[in-house]
Amino acid sequence: MRVCIIAGGPHIYDAAALVASSCDRLICADSGADFALSHGLLPDLVVGDMDSISQESLEQIKASEIPLRLFPVKKDKTDTELAFDMVDEDDEILLVCTIEGRIDHVMANMQISMKQHMAGRKISMTDGVTDIIPLSGPETVCLDGLNRPDDLSVSLILADMNSKATGVSTRNLSYALEDATIEGGSSLTVSNCPIPAASSIGLSVKQGELFLIVTDKHS
């Protein structure tokens, strides 16, 4: 099953709603329900402390009899991490969340996603413009059906700058890597791009943890 978790926060773009609508189950963390309901999506579950959700959304949740899991404001997990606890271990996860703005939330969500991926889950993040995919070697990923490849920027970022990723190879990127090593503190793998008219790109890593970040270079 493919589960979408929508986290609260600004700067989530309309295109994310289309991706979310293709998932089998929808869980919203607090004000993530505002985004879902404003785009005609009914959550299967809403979780969190409800300190940022709108009153209008709360009323619609109650009227639609959508299950609500309420948690205290003072807690050891963010609402987003609580939403992850509601997902079965074998489910694939799409996290719709802010990838610009509150850098603390962005970094926390990336770390949560990597932790979940290293536990064996398939997971990706998006705000509708930027996609982030955590990778833990040995692993290979292929992104097919690229739209407007000439407008895309592709970066590889180490999850831990005190470590390194080895055996990194790419396919269909302008600046190719072949069995390369990525060290912490290097900008070598920032702002690559697909080769002209590429319909897919690929990446493999033998050891280490990386984030594959694909975004619209004009956004």
Phi and psi restraints in degrees (value plus and minus 20) as a CYANA .aco file:
   2 ARG   PHI    -123.5   -83.5
   2 ARG   PSI      99.6   139.6
   3 VAL   PHI    -131.1   -91.1
   3 VAL   PSI     113.0   153.0
   4 CYS   PHI    -123.2   -83.2
   4 CYS   PSI     107.7   147.7
   5 ILE   PHI    -128.2   -88.2
   5 ILE   PSI     103.0   143.0
   6 ILE   PHI    -125.7   -85.7
   6 ILE   PSI      97.4   137.4
   7 ALA   PHI    -110.3   -70.3
   7 ALA   PSI     138.2   178.2
   8 GLY   PHI     -94.6   -54.6
   8 GLY   PSI     147.1   187.1
   9 GLY   PHI     108.8   148.8
   9 GLY   PSI     141.5   181.5
  10 PRO   PHI    -102.4   -62.4
  10 PRO   PSI     159.4   199.4
  11 HIS   PHI      39.5    79.5
  11 HIS   PSI      20.7    60.7
  12 ILE   PHI    -127.0   -87.0
  12 ILE   PSI     104.9   144.9
  13 TYR   PHI    -112.9   -72.9
  13 TYR   PSI     139.1   179.1
  14 ASP   PHI     -75.7   -35.7
  14 ASP   PSI     -54.3   -14.3
  15 ALA   PHI     -80.2   -40.2
  15 ALA   PSI     -45.7    -5.7
  16 ALA   PHI     -86.3   -46.3
  16 ALA   PSI     -50.1   -10.1
  17 ALA   PHI     -85.8   -45.8
  17 ALA   PSI     -56.4   -16.4
  18 LEU   PHI     -85.1   -45.1
  18 LEU   PSI     -62.4   -22.4
  19 VAL   PHI     -85.9   -45.9
  19 VAL   PSI     -62.3   -22.3
  20 ALA   PHI     -81.4   -41.4
  20 ALA   PSI     -57.4   -17.4
  21 SER   PHI     -86.6   -46.6
  21 SER   PSI     -37.3     2.7
  22 SER   PHI    -106.1   -66.1
  22 SER   PSI     -25.8    14.2
  23 CYS   PHI    -102.8   -62.8
  23 CYS   PSI     141.5   181.5
  24 ASP   PHI    -101.7   -61.7
  24 ASP   PSI     -45.9    -5.9
  25 ARG   PHI    -165.2  -125.2
  25 ARG   PSI     124.2   164.2
  26 LEU   PHI    -145.8  -105.8
  26 LEU   PSI     100.2   140.2
  27 ILE   PHI    -137.7   -97.7
  27 ILE   PSI     111.1   151.1
  28 CYS   PHI    -132.3   -92.3
  28 CYS   PSI     116.5   156.5
  29 ALA   PHI    -118.7   -78.7
  29 ALA   PSI      90.0   130.0
  30 ASP   PHI      31.3    71.3
  30 ASP   PSI    -139.7   -99.7
  31 SER   PHI     -91.6   -51.6
  31 SER   PSI     -21.5    18.5
  32 GLY   PHI     -77.4   -37.4
  32 GLY   PSI     -45.4    -5.4
  33 ALA   PHI     -86.8   -46.8
  33 ALA   PSI     -49.5    -9.5
  34 ASP   PHI     -81.3   -41.3
  34 ASP   PSI     -65.0   -25.0
  35 PHE   PHI     -83.8   -43.8
  35 PHE   PSI     -66.8   -26.8
  36 ALA   PHI     -79.7   -39.7
  36 ALA   PSI     -73.0   -33.0
  37 LEU   PHI     -85.8   -45.8
  37 LEU   PSI     -54.6   -14.6
  38 SER   PHI     -89.3   -49.3
  38 SER   PSI     -36.2     3.8
  39 HIS   PHI    -129.3   -89.3
  39 HIS   PSI      -1.7    38.3
  40 GLY   PHI      55.3    95.3
  40 GLY   PSI      -0.3    39.7
  41 LEU   PHI    -123.6   -83.6
  41 LEU   PSI     107.4   147.4
  42 LEU   PHI    -116.9   -76.9
  42 LEU   PSI      98.5   138.5
  43 PRO   PHI     -86.2   -46.2
  43 PRO   PSI     131.8   171.8
  44 ASP   PHI    -105.2   -65.2
  44 ASP   PSI     -40.6    -0.6
  45 LEU   PHI    -180.9  -140.9
  45 LEU   PSI     122.1   162.1
  46 VAL   PHI    -143.1  -103.1
  46 VAL   PSI     111.7   151.7
  47 VAL   PHI    -150.3  -110.3
  47 VAL   PSI     136.5   176.5
  48 GLY   PHI     112.7   152.7
  48 GLY   PSI    -192.5  -152.5
  49 ASP   PHI    -110.9   -70.9
  49 ASP   PSI     -26.4    13.6
  50 MET   PHI      39.5    79.5
  50 MET   PSI      17.5    57.5
  51 ASP   PHI    -111.7   -71.7
  51 ASP   PSI     -27.1    12.9
  52 SER   PHI    -149.3  -109.3
  52 SER   PSI     -29.3    10.7
  53 ILE   PHI     -88.5   -48.5
  53 ILE   PSI     128.7   168.7
  54 SER   PHI     -96.2   -56.2
  54 SER   PSI     133.0   173.0
  55 GLN   PHI     -83.0   -43.0
  55 GLN   PSI     -55.8   -15.8
  56 GLU   PHI     -81.0   -41.0
  56 GLU   PSI     -62.7   -22.7
  57 SER   PHI     -87.7   -47.7
  57 SER   PSI     -60.4   -20.4
  58 LEU   PHI     -79.1   -39.1
  58 LEU   PSI     -61.8   -21.8
  59 GLU   PHI     -86.0   -46.0
  59 GLU   PSI     -59.7   -19.7
  60 GLN   PHI     -87.1   -47.1
  60 GLN   PSI     -57.9   -17.9
  61 ILE   PHI     -80.8   -40.8
  61 ILE   PSI     -64.9   -24.9
  62 LYS   PHI     -86.7   -46.7
  62 LYS   PSI     -62.8   -22.8
  63 ALA   PHI     -84.8   -44.8
  63 ALA   PSI     -53.9   -13.9
  64 SER   PHI    -108.5   -68.5
  64 SER   PSI     -20.6    19.4
  65 GLU   PHI      37.1    77.1
  65 GLU   PSI      20.7    60.7
  66 ILE   PHI     -99.6   -59.6
  66 ILE   PSI     109.4   149.4
  67 PRO   PHI     -76.9   -36.9
  67 PRO   PSI     117.8   157.8
  68 LEU   PHI    -149.6  -109.6
  68 LEU   PSI     103.1   143.1
  69 ARG   PHI    -126.2   -86.2
  69 ARG   PSI      88.9   128.9
  70 LEU   PHI    -116.1   -76.1
  70 LEU   PSI     113.7   153.7
  71 PHE   PHI    -144.5  -104.5
  71 PHE   PSI     135.8   175.8
  72 PRO   PHI     -88.0   -48.0
  72 PRO   PSI     135.0   175.0
  73 VAL   PHI     -84.2   -44.2
  73 VAL   PSI     -61.6   -21.6
  74 LYS   PHI    -105.5   -65.5
  74 LYS   PSI      87.6   127.6
  75 LYS   PHI    -173.3  -133.3
  75 LYS   PSI     149.5   189.5
  76 ASP   PHI    -114.1   -74.1
  76 ASP   PSI     -21.8    18.2
  77 LYS   PHI    -150.7  -110.7
  77 LYS   PSI     128.8   168.8
  78 THR   PHI     -91.3   -51.3
  78 THR   PSI     143.2   183.2
  79 ASP   PHI     -79.2   -39.2
  79 ASP   PSI     -55.0   -15.0
  80 THR   PHI     -84.6   -44.6
  80 THR   PSI     -64.6   -24.6
  81 GLU   PHI     -85.4   -45.4
  81 GLU   PSI     -54.4   -14.4
  82 LEU   PHI     -82.6   -42.6
  82 LEU   PSI     -57.2   -17.2
  83 ALA   PHI     -84.0   -44.0
  83 ALA   PSI     -56.9   -16.9
  84 PHE   PHI     -80.8   -40.8
  84 PHE   PSI     -53.5   -13.5
  85 ASP   PHI     -86.1   -46.1
  85 ASP   PSI     -36.2     3.8
  86 MET   PHI    -110.8   -70.8
  86 MET   PSI     -18.4    21.6
  87 VAL   PHI    -124.6   -84.6
  87 VAL   PSI     117.1   157.1
  88 ASP   PHI     -85.6   -45.6
  88 ASP   PSI     130.8   170.8
  89 GLU   PHI     -80.1   -40.1
  89 GLU   PSI     -51.3   -11.3
  90 ASP   PHI    -109.1   -69.1
  90 ASP   PSI     -22.5    17.5
  91 ASP   PHI     -99.6   -59.6
  91 ASP   PSI     123.9   163.9
  92 GLU   PHI    -101.0   -61.0
  92 GLU   PSI     123.2   163.2
  93 ILE   PHI    -141.9  -101.9
  93 ILE   PSI     112.8   152.8
  94 LEU   PHI    -131.3   -91.3
  94 LEU   PSI      98.6   138.6
  95 LEU   PHI    -120.2   -80.2
  95 LEU   PSI      93.3   133.3
  96 VAL   PHI    -114.2   -74.2
  96 VAL   PSI      98.4   138.4
  97 CYS   PHI    -178.3  -138.3
  97 CYS   PSI     150.5   190.5
  98 THR   PHI     -89.0   -49.0
  98 THR   PSI     111.3   151.3
  99 ILE   PHI    -139.6   -99.6
  99 ILE   PSI      -8.2    31.8
 100 GLU   PHI    -164.6  -124.6
 100 GLU   PSI     138.7   178.7
 101 GLY   PHI      79.0   119.0
 101 GLY   PSI    -131.9   -91.9
 102 ARG   PHI     -88.7   -48.7
 102 ARG   PSI      75.1   115.1
 103 ILE   PHI     -83.4   -43.4
 103 ILE   PSI     -49.7    -9.7
 104 ASP   PHI     -86.0   -46.0
 104 ASP   PSI     -62.0   -22.0
 105 HIS   PHI     -88.6   -48.6
 105 HIS   PSI     -59.3   -19.3
 106 VAL   PHI     -80.9   -40.9
 106 VAL   PSI     -68.4   -28.4
 107 MET   PHI     -85.7   -45.7
 107 MET   PSI     -59.8   -19.8
 108 ALA   PHI     -82.6   -42.6
 108 ALA   PSI     -63.2   -23.2
 109 ASN   PHI     -85.4   -45.4
 109 ASN   PSI     -56.7   -16.7
 110 MET   PHI     -85.1   -45.1
 110 MET   PSI     -61.5   -21.5
 111 GLN   PHI     -86.9   -46.9
 111 GLN   PSI     -60.8   -20.8
 112 ILE   PHI     -81.4   -41.4
 112 ILE   PSI     -62.6   -22.6
 113 SER   PHI     -84.3   -44.3
 113 SER   PSI     -62.0   -22.0
 114 MET   PHI     -84.8   -44.8
 114 MET   PSI     -62.0   -22.0
 115 LYS   PHI     -78.8   -38.8
 115 LYS   PSI     -64.7   -24.7
 116 GLN   PHI     -84.9   -44.9
 116 GLN   PSI     -59.7   -19.7
 117 HIS   PHI     -87.3   -47.3
 117 HIS   PSI     -61.0   -21.0
 118 MET   PHI     -88.1   -48.1
 118 MET   PSI     -38.6     1.4
 119 ALA   PHI    -103.6   -63.6
 119 ALA   PSI     -20.5    19.5
 120 GLY   PHI      90.4   130.4
 120 GLY   PSI     -16.8    23.2
 121 ARG   PHI    -111.2   -71.2
 121 ARG   PSI     126.2   166.2
 122 LYS   PHI    -106.7   -66.7
 122 LYS   PSI     105.8   145.8
 123 ILE   PHI    -169.1  -129.1
 123 ILE   PSI     128.7   168.7
 124 SER   PHI    -165.8  -125.8
 124 SER   PSI     140.1   180.1
 125 MET   PHI    -141.9  -101.9
 125 MET   PSI     128.6   168.6
 126 THR   PHI    -176.5  -136.5
 126 THR   PSI     131.1   171.1
 127 ASP   PHI    -135.3   -95.3
 127 ASP   PSI     -11.2    28.8
 128 GLY   PHI      78.7   118.7
 128 GLY   PSI     -34.6     5.4
 129 VAL   PHI    -142.0  -102.0
 129 VAL   PSI     -61.5   -21.5
 130 THR   PHI    -133.1   -93.1
 130 THR   PSI     114.3   154.3
 131 ASP   PHI    -132.6   -92.6
 131 ASP   PSI     116.9   156.9
 132 ILE   PHI    -145.8  -105.8
 132 ILE   PSI     106.5   146.5
 133 ILE   PHI    -143.2  -103.2
 133 ILE   PSI      97.1   137.1
 134 PRO   PHI     -97.0   -57.0
 134 PRO   PSI     119.5   159.5
 135 LEU   PHI    -150.1  -110.1
 135 LEU   PSI     119.5   159.5
 136 SER   PHI    -153.5  -113.5
 136 SER   PSI      96.3   136.3
 137 GLY   PHI     -89.5   -49.5
 137 GLY   PSI     131.8   171.8
 138 PRO   PHI    -100.1   -60.1
 138 PRO   PSI     110.2   150.2
 139 GLU   PHI    -176.9  -136.9
 139 GLU   PSI     128.2   168.2
 140 THR   PHI    -150.6  -110.6
 140 THR   PSI     117.7   157.7
 141 VAL   PHI    -152.9  -112.9
 141 VAL   PSI     124.2   164.2
 142 CYS   PHI    -150.7  -110.7
 142 CYS   PSI     108.7   148.7
 143 LEU   PHI    -126.9   -86.9
 143 LEU   PSI      93.4   133.4
 144 ASP   PHI    -122.1   -82.1
 144 ASP   PSI     145.6   185.6
 145 GLY   PHI      44.5    84.5
 145 GLY   PSI      22.7    62.7
 146 LEU   PHI     -84.4   -44.4
 146 LEU   PSI     115.4   155.4
 147 ASN   PHI    -118.8   -78.8
 147 ASN   PSI     112.0   152.0
 148 ARG   PHI      28.6    68.6
 148 ARG   PSI      40.0    80.0
 149 PRO   PHI     -77.7   -37.7
 149 PRO   PSI     -48.4    -8.4
 150 ASP   PHI     -87.4   -47.4
 150 ASP   PSI     -38.1     1.9
 151 ASP   PHI    -116.3   -76.3
 151 ASP   PSI     -17.7    22.3
 152 LEU   PHI    -116.4   -76.4
 152 LEU   PSI     123.5   163.5
 153 SER   PHI    -134.0   -94.0
 153 SER   PSI     115.7   155.7
 154 VAL   PHI    -144.8  -104.8
 154 VAL   PSI     103.6   143.6
 155 SER   PHI    -147.8  -107.8
 155 SER   PSI     130.6   170.6
 156 LEU   PHI    -139.2   -99.2
 156 LEU   PSI     102.2   142.2
 157 ILE   PHI    -144.1  -104.1
 157 ILE   PSI     110.0   150.0
 158 LEU   PHI     -83.5   -43.5
 158 LEU   PSI     119.4   159.4
 159 ALA   PHI     -92.4   -52.4
 159 ALA   PSI     -49.6    -9.6
 160 ASP   PHI    -154.4  -114.4
 160 ASP   PSI      91.9   131.9
 161 MET   PHI     -89.2   -49.2
 161 MET   PSI     -32.0     8.0
 162 ASN   PHI    -107.1   -67.1
 162 ASN   PSI     -19.4    20.6
 163 SER   PHI    -137.2   -97.2
 163 SER   PSI    -185.3  -145.3
 164 LYS   PHI    -169.3  -129.3
 164 LYS   PSI     141.0   181.0
 165 ALA   PHI    -134.3   -94.3
 165 ALA   PSI     112.3   152.3
 166 THR   PHI    -140.0  -100.0
 166 THR   PSI     138.6   178.6
 167 GLY   PHI      45.7    85.7
 167 GLY   PSI      18.9    58.9
 168 VAL   PHI    -109.7   -69.7
 168 VAL   PSI     102.7   142.7
 169 SER   PHI    -151.3  -111.3
 169 SER   PSI     126.7   166.7
 170 THR   PHI    -144.6  -104.6
 170 THR   PSI     140.8   180.8
 171 ARG   PHI    -153.3  -113.3
 171 ARG   PSI     114.2   154.2
 172 ASN   PHI      45.6    85.6
 172 ASN   PSI       8.4    48.4
 173 LEU   PHI    -129.7   -89.7
 173 LEU   PSI     126.3   166.3
 174 SER   PHI     -80.9   -40.9
 174 SER   PSI     -62.5   -22.5
 175 TYR   PHI    -122.3   -82.3
 175 TYR   PSI      76.2   116.2
 176 ALA   PHI     -97.7   -57.7
 176 ALA   PSI     127.6   167.6
 177 LEU   PHI    -139.0   -99.0
 177 LEU   PSI     120.6   160.6
 178 GLU   PHI    -156.9  -116.9
 178 GLU   PSI      88.5   128.5
 179 ASP   PHI      33.6    73.6
 179 ASP   PSI      22.4    62.4
 180 ALA   PHI    -107.0   -67.0
 180 ALA   PSI     142.5   182.5
 181 THR   PHI    -133.8   -93.8
 181 THR   PSI     109.3   149.3
 182 ILE   PHI    -126.7   -86.7
 182 ILE   PSI      99.3   139.3
 183 GLU   PHI    -117.6   -77.6
 183 GLU   PSI     133.7   173.7
 184 GLY   PHI     -84.2   -44.2
 184 GLY   PSI     124.1   164.1
 185 GLY   PHI      62.7   102.7
 185 GLY   PSI     -14.6    25.4
 186 SER   PHI    -122.8   -82.8
 186 SER   PSI     122.1   162.1
 187 SER   PHI    -122.3   -82.3
 187 SER   PSI      -4.2    35.8
 188 LEU   PHI     -74.8   -34.8
 188 LEU   PSI     -58.4   -18.4
 189 THR   PHI    -123.4   -83.4
 189 THR   PSI       7.0    47.0
 190 VAL   PHI    -119.0   -79.0
 190 VAL   PSI     117.1   157.1
 191 SER   PHI      42.4    82.4
 191 SER   PSI      27.9    67.9
 192 ASN   PHI    -100.3   -60.3
 192 ASN   PSI    -199.0  -159.0
 193 CYS   PHI    -176.8  -136.8
 193 CYS   PSI     135.2   175.2
 194 PRO   PHI     -85.1   -45.1
 194 PRO   PSI     132.9   172.9
 195 ILE   PHI     -86.2   -46.2
 195 ILE   PSI     136.2   176.2
 196 PRO   PHI     -72.7   -32.7
 196 PRO   PSI     112.4   152.4
 197 ALA   PHI      45.0    85.0
 197 ALA   PSI      -1.5    38.5
 198 ALA   PHI     -86.7   -46.7
 198 ALA   PSI     115.6   155.6
 199 SER   PHI    -115.6   -75.6
 199 SER   PSI     -28.4    11.6
 200 SER   PHI    -176.2  -136.2
 200 SER   PSI     138.9   178.9
 201 ILE   PHI    -153.4  -113.4
 201 ILE   PSI     135.9   175.9
 202 GLY   PHI    -156.9  -116.9
 202 GLY   PSI     134.7   174.7
 203 LEU   PHI    -168.5  -128.5
 203 LEU   PSI     118.4   158.4
 204 SER   PHI    -153.6  -113.6
 204 SER   PSI     126.8   166.8
 205 VAL   PHI    -157.3  -117.3
 205 VAL   PSI     112.1   152.1
 206 LYS   PHI    -103.8   -63.8
 206 LYS   PSI     -57.5   -17.5
 207 GLN   PHI    -172.2  -132.2
 207 GLN   PSI     119.9   159.9
 208 GLY   PHI      91.0   131.0
 208 GLY   PSI     150.5   190.5
 209 GLU   PHI    -137.1   -97.1
 209 GLU   PSI     109.3   149.3
 210 LEU   PHI    -152.9  -112.9
 210 LEU   PSI     134.6   174.6
 211 PHE   PHI    -127.8   -87.8
 211 PHE   PSI     104.9   144.9
 212 LEU   PHI    -111.4   -71.4
 212 LEU   PSI      99.5   139.5
 213 ILE   PHI    -139.0   -99.0
 213 ILE   PSI      99.9   139.9
 214 VAL   PHI    -140.7  -100.7
 214 VAL   PSI     104.1   144.1
 215 THR   PHI    -163.8  -123.8
 215 THR   PSI     144.6   184.6
 216 ASP   PHI     -97.6   -57.6
 216 ASP   PSI      97.1   137.1
 217 LYS   PHI     -84.9   -44.9
 217 LYS   PSI     -35.3     4.7
 218 HIS   PHI    -116.3   -76.3
 218 HIS   PSI     -23.5    16.5
